[in-house]
Amino acid sequence: MFRFLKEFASERHADERVAMRWHIGHAVVYGVLILQYIGGIVWHLAAANRHRDAARKHDHVEIP
């Protein structure tokens, strides 16, 4: 298996269509991972804002 991977990584592919699919597949996977990472960042920033707003409400409770 390592021999296959080494040969595949050398860019001397016996089948260019397989190589094309390999590279496109990697691009798609990396794109999905990047989108998930960005989504995680956005979600955490929104959650931090919700916590900040809740903390402000808690701190500004009026005592009768």
N, CA, C and O atoms as a MOPAC input file, in Angstrom:
PM7 MOZYME 1SCF
protein

 N      0.81600 1    -1.18000 1     0.00000 1
 C      0.00000 1     0.00000 1     0.00000 1
 C      0.87200 1     1.26100 1     0.00000 1
 O      0.57600 1     2.22100 1    -0.71200 1
 N      1.93300 1     1.25800 1     0.78900 1
 C      2.80600 1     2.42600 1     0.83200 1
 C      3.46500 1     2.66000 1    -0.52300 1
 O      3.68100 1     3.80300 1    -0.92600 1
 N      3.78200 1     1.57800 1    -1.22000 1
 C      4.36700 1     1.71600 1    -2.55100 1
 C      3.37000 1     2.39600 1    -3.49100 1
 O      3.74100 1     3.26800 1    -4.27600 1
 N      2.09900 1     1.98700 1    -3.40300 1
 C      1.06100 1     2.59700 1    -4.22200 1
 C      0.94400 1     4.09200 1    -3.92300 1
 O      0.87900 1     4.91000 1    -4.84000 1
 N      0.91800 1     4.44200 1    -2.64000 1
 C      0.79200 1     5.84100 1    -2.26200 1
 C      2.00700 1     6.65500 1    -2.71300 1
 O      1.87400 1     7.79700 1    -3.15400 1
 N      3.17700 1     6.05900 1    -2.59800 1
 C      4.39100 1     6.75700 1    -3.04000 1
 C      4.34100 1     6.99600 1    -4.54600 1
 O      4.67500 1     8.08400 1    -5.01400 1
 N      3.92800 1     5.99200 1    -5.29900 1
 C      3.82200 1     6.13400 1    -6.74700 1
 C      2.74700 1     7.16300 1    -7.10200 1
 O      2.93100 1     7.97200 1    -8.01200 1
 N      1.64600 1     7.12900 1    -6.39000 1
 C      0.55500 1     8.06500 1    -6.65600 1
 C      0.98100 1     9.49700 1    -6.36100 1
 O      0.62300 1    10.42000 1    -7.09300 1
 N      1.74100 1     9.67800 1    -5.29900 1
 C      2.19300 1    11.01400 1    -4.91800 1
 C      3.25000 1    11.56500 1    -5.87200 1
 O      3.50100 1    12.77000 1    -5.88900 1
 N      3.86100 1    10.70600 1    -6.65000 1
 C      4.92500 1    11.15100 1    -7.55500 1
 C      4.38500 1    11.88500 1    -8.77700 1
 O      5.16400 1    12.42600 1    -9.56200 1
 N      3.04900 1    11.91300 1    -8.95300 1
 C      2.40400 1    12.56100 1   -10.09800 1
 C      2.69100 1    11.84000 1   -11.41400 1
 O      2.43400 1    12.39900 1   -12.48100 1
 N      3.21100 1    10.62800 1   -11.36800 1
 C      3.36300 1     9.82000 1   -12.57700 1
 C      2.26700 1     8.77700 1   -12.55300 1
 O      2.52500 1     7.60700 1   -12.27200 1
 N      1.06100 1     9.18500 1   -12.84000 1
 C     -0.08800 1     8.30900 1   -12.70700 1
 C     -0.28100 1     7.48100 1   -13.96500 1
 O     -0.10200 1     7.96200 1   -15.08300 1
 N     -0.65000 1     6.23300 1   -13.75700 1
 C     -0.96900 1     5.37300 1   -14.89000 1
 C     -2.32300 1     5.77000 1   -15.47300 1
 O     -2.54000 1     5.63700 1   -16.67700 1
 N     -3.22300 1     6.25100 1   -14.64000 1
 C     -4.55300 1     6.64100 1   -15.09900 1
 C     -4.81700 1     8.08100 1   -14.66500 1
 O     -5.02100 1     8.35100 1   -13.48200 1
 N     -4.81100 1     8.98700 1   -15.61200 1
 C     -4.99600 1    10.39600 1   -15.30500 1
 C     -6.39200 1    10.70100 1   -14.77600 1
 O     -6.57600 1    11.65900 1   -14.02500 1
 N     -7.37500 1     9.89400 1   -15.16200 1
 C     -8.72900 1    10.12100 1   -14.65500 1
 C     -8.81000 1     9.81500 1   -13.16300 1
 O     -9.48000 1    10.53000 1   -12.41800 1
 N     -8.14800 1     8.78500 1   -12.73600 1
 C     -8.11000 1     8.46000 1   -11.31400 1
 C     -7.40500 1     9.58500 1   -10.56400 1
 O     -7.85100 1     9.99300 1    -9.49200 1
 N     -6.31300 1    10.08400 1   -11.12000 1
 C     -5.57800 1    11.18000 1   -10.49400 1
 C     -6.44000 1    12.42800 1   -10.40800 1
 O     -6.43800 1    13.11700 1    -9.38800 1
 N     -7.18300 1    12.72300 1   -11.48200 1
 C     -8.05800 1    13.88700 1   -11.48400 1
 C     -9.11100 1    13.75200 1   -10.37600 1
 O     -9.33900 1    14.69500 1    -9.61800 1
 N     -9.74100 1    12.60100 1   -10.28400 1
 C    -10.76000 1    12.37100 1    -9.24700 1
 C    -10.15500 1    12.46400 1    -7.85200 1
 O    -10.78900 1    12.97100 1    -6.92700 1
 N     -8.93300 1    11.97600 1    -7.70400 1
 C     -8.24200 1    12.02500 1    -6.41700 1
 C     -8.06700 1    13.48200 1    -5.97100 1
 O     -8.36700 1    13.83000 1    -4.82900 1
 N     -7.58600 1    14.31500 1    -6.87400 1
 C     -7.33600 1    15.71700 1    -6.53900 1
 C     -8.64300 1    16.48500 1    -6.33900 1
 O     -8.73900 1    17.31300 1    -5.43300 1
 N     -9.63500 1    16.22400 1    -7.16100 1
 C    -10.93100 1    16.88000 1    -6.98300 1
 C    -11.55300 1    16.44700 1    -5.65900 1
 O    -12.11400 1    17.27100 1    -4.93600 1
 N    -11.45500 1    15.17100 1    -5.34300 1
 C    -11.97900 1    14.67000 1    -4.07400 1
 C    -11.32400 1    15.35800 1    -2.88200 1
 O    -12.00200 1    15.73100 1    -1.92400 1
 N    -10.02700 1    15.52300 1    -2.94100 1
 C     -9.32800 1    16.21200 1    -1.85600 1
 C     -9.76700 1    17.67200 1    -1.75300 1
 O     -9.96200 1    18.19300 1    -0.65500 1
 N     -9.91900 1    18.32000 1    -2.89500 1
 C    -10.36000 1    19.71600 1    -2.88700 1
 C    -11.74600 1    19.83100 1    -2.25700 1
 O    -11.99800 1    20.74900 1    -1.47600 1
 N    -12.63700 1    18.91300 1    -2.58800 1
 C    -13.98600 1    18.94200 1    -2.01700 1
 C    -13.93600 1    18.71000 1    -0.51100 1
 O    -14.58200 1    19.42700 1     0.25200 1
 N    -13.17300 1    17.71200 1    -0.08600 1
 C    -13.07200 1    17.40900 1     1.34700 1
 C    -12.50000 1    18.60800 1     2.10500 1
 O    -13.02700 1    18.98900 1     3.15000 1
 N    -11.43300 1    19.19800 1     1.58800 1
 C    -10.84600 1    20.35900 1     2.25600 1
 C    -11.81300 1    21.53400 1     2.28000 1
 O    -11.88100 1    22.26400 1     3.26900 1
 N    -12.56600 1    21.72100 1     1.18700 1
 C    -13.55900 1    22.78300 1     1.15000 1
 C    -14.63000 1    22.59600 1     2.21100 1
 O    -15.02100 1    23.54800 1     2.88600 1
 N    -15.10400 1    21.36300 1     2.35500 1
 C    -16.11500 1    21.06600 1     3.37900 1
 C    -15.54000 1    21.31700 1     4.76900 1
 O    -16.21400 1    21.89800 1     5.62000 1
 N    -14.32100 1    20.89300 1     5.00400 1
 C    -13.69900 1    21.10400 1     6.31300 1
 C    -13.52800 1    22.58600 1     6.62100 1
 O    -13.74900 1    23.01800 1     7.75200 1
 N    -13.13900 1    23.35700 1     5.62700 1
 C    -12.98000 1    24.79900 1     5.82800 1
 C    -14.32400 1    25.44000 1     6.15400 1
 O    -14.40900 1    26.27800 1     7.05100 1
 N    -15.38300 1    25.05000 1     5.42600 1
 C    -16.71600 1    25.59200 1     5.70100 1
 C    -17.18900 1    25.22800 1     7.10400 1
 O    -17.79700 1    26.04900 1     7.78900 1
 N    -16.91000 1    23.99400 1     7.53100 1
 C    -17.27900 1    23.59200 1     8.88200 1
 C    -16.49600 1    24.39600 1     9.92100 1
 O    -17.05000 1    24.78500 1    10.94900 1
 N    -15.24500 1    24.64100 1     9.66400 1
 C    -14.41400 1    25.42300 1    10.57500 1
 C    -14.95400 1    26.85000 1    10.69300 1
 O    -15.06400 1    27.38900 1    11.79400 1
 N    -15.28600 1    27.45300 1     9.55600 1
 C    -15.85300 1    28.80300 1     9.56400 1
 C    -17.19100 1    28.79600 1    10.29300 1
 O    -17.47800 1    29.70300 1    11.07300 1
 N    -18.00500 1    27.78300 1    10.04300 1
 C    -19.27800 1    27.67300 1    10.74000 1
 C    -19.09300 1    27.56500 1    12.24400 1
 O    -19.85500 1    28.15600 1    13.00900 1
 N    -18.09800 1    26.82300 1    12.66800 1
 C    -17.79900 1    26.70200 1    14.10000 1
 C    -17.38600 1    28.02500 1    14.70700 1
 O    -17.78300 1    28.35400 1    15.82500 1
 N    -16.59100 1    28.78000 1    13.97500 1
 C    -16.16400 1    30.09700 1    14.46100 1
 C    -17.37300 1    31.00900 1    14.62800 1
 O    -17.52700 1    31.66500 1    15.65900 1
 N    -18.22600 1    31.04700 1    13.61300 1
 C    -19.41600 1    31.90400 1    13.66600 1
 C    -20.31600 1    31.48700 1    14.82400 1
 O    -20.80900 1    32.33900 1    15.56400 1
 N    -20.53300 1    30.19200 1    14.98500 1
 C    -21.40000 1    29.69900 1    16.05600 1
 C    -20.85300 1    30.09100 1    17.42900 1
 O    -21.60500 1    30.54500 1    18.29200 1
 N    -19.56100 1    29.91900 1    17.62900 1
 C    -18.96500 1    30.24800 1    18.92800 1
 C    -18.99500 1    31.75400 1    19.19900 1
 O    -19.20200 1    32.16800 1    20.33900 1
 N    -18.79400 1    32.56600 1    18.18000 1
 C    -18.89300 1    34.00800 1    18.37500 1
 C    -20.32200 1    34.40800 1    18.74300 1
 O    -20.52500 1    35.26000 1    19.60800 1
 N    -21.30500 1    33.79900 1    18.09300 1
 C    -22.69800 1    34.08400 1    18.42300 1
 C    -23.02400 1    33.62900 1    19.84400 1
 O    -23.72800 1    34.32900 1    20.57200 1
 N    -22.51900 1    32.46900 1    20.23900 1
 C    -22.75300 1    31.97200 1    21.60100 1
 C    -22.10100 1    32.89300 1    22.62500 1
 O    -22.68100 1    33.14500 1    23.68100 1
 N    -20.92600 1    33.39100 1    22.33700 1
 C    -20.25200 1    34.30900 1    23.25500 1
 C    -21.07500 1    35.59000 1    23.41400 1
 O    -21.18400 1    36.12800 1    24.51500 1
 N    -21.64900 1    36.07300 1    22.31900 1
 C    -22.50300 1    37.26300 1    22.39900 1
 C    -23.74200 1    36.99900 1    23.23900 1
 O    -24.15000 1    37.85700 1    24.02200 1
 N    -24.34800 1    35.82100 1    23.09000 1
 C    -25.52300 1    35.48200 1    23.90100 1
 C    -25.15600 1    35.44200 1    25.37700 1
 O    -25.91900 1    35.91800 1    26.21700 1
 N    -24.01300 1    34.88700 1    25.69800 1
 C    -23.57700 1    34.82100 1    27.09800 1
 C    -23.27500 1    36.21700 1    27.64400 1
 O    -23.58900 1    36.52000 1    28.79500 1
 N    -22.67000 1    37.05500 1    26.82200 1
 C    -22.38800 1    38.42100 1    27.25300 1
 C    -23.69000 1    39.17000 1    27.53300 1
 O    -23.80400 1    39.87500 1    28.53600 1
 N    -24.67300 1    39.01500 1    26.63900 1
 C    -25.96100 1    39.68100 1    26.84500 1
 C    -26.65100 1    39.16800 1    28.10900 1
 O    -27.22900 1    39.95000 1    28.86400 1
 N    -26.58900 1    37.86300 1    28.33600 1
 C    -27.20500 1    37.28600 1    29.53400 1
 C    -26.50300 1    37.79600 1    30.79200 1
 O    -27.15400 1    38.07700 1    31.79800 1
 N    -25.19000 1    37.91300 1    30.73600 1
 C    -24.43500 1    38.41700 1    31.89000 1
 C    -24.79000 1    39.86900 1    32.16700 1
 O    -24.89400 1    40.26600 1    33.32800 1
 N    -24.97700 1    40.67000 1    31.11700 1
 C    -25.35700 1    42.07200 1    31.31000 1
 C    -26.73000 1    42.17600 1    31.96800 1
 O    -26.93600 1    42.99900 1    32.86000 1
 N    -27.67300 1    41.33200 1    31.52300 1
 C    -29.00700 1    41.33800 1    32.11800 1
 C    -28.92600 1    40.94200 1    33.58600 1
 O    -29.60800 1    41.51600 1    34.43500 1
 N    -28.08900 1    39.96200 1    33.87200 1
 C    -27.93800 1    39.48000 1    35.25200 1
 C    -27.32400 1    40.55200 1    36.14000 1
 O    -27.71900 1    40.70200 1    37.29700 1
 N    -26.35700 1    41.30100 1    35.60600 1
 C    -25.68900 1    42.34200 1    36.37900 1
 C    -26.56400 1    43.57000 1    36.62400 1
 O    -26.34300 1    44.31600 1    37.57800 1
 N    -27.54700 1    43.77300 1    35.77000 1
 C    -28.38700 1    44.97100 1    35.87400 1
 C    -29.74100 1    44.68800 1    36.49500 1
 O    -30.71900 1    45.36700 1    36.18200 1
 N    -29.81000 1    43.72100 1    37.34900 1
 C    -31.05700 1    43.43400 1    38.04000 1
 C    -31.28300 1    44.52900 1    39.08300 1
 O    -30.42500 1    44.80400 1    39.92100 1
 N    -32.45800 1    45.14100 1    39.00500 1
 C    -32.76000 1    46.22400 1    39.95600 1
 C    -33.21100 1    45.64800 1    41.27400 1
 O    -34.05600 1    44.75500 1    41.31700 1
 N    -32.64600 1    46.15900 1    42.34700 1
 C    -33.01900 1    45.71200 1    43.69500 1
 C    -34.06300 1    46.70100 1    44.21900 1
 O    -33.79200 1    47.90000 1    44.28400 1
 N    -35.25600 1    46.21400 1    44.59400 1
 C    -36.31000 1    47.12800 1    45.07400 1
 C    -35.97100 1    47.75200 1    46.40700 1
 O    -36.75600 1    48.53900 1    46.93700 1

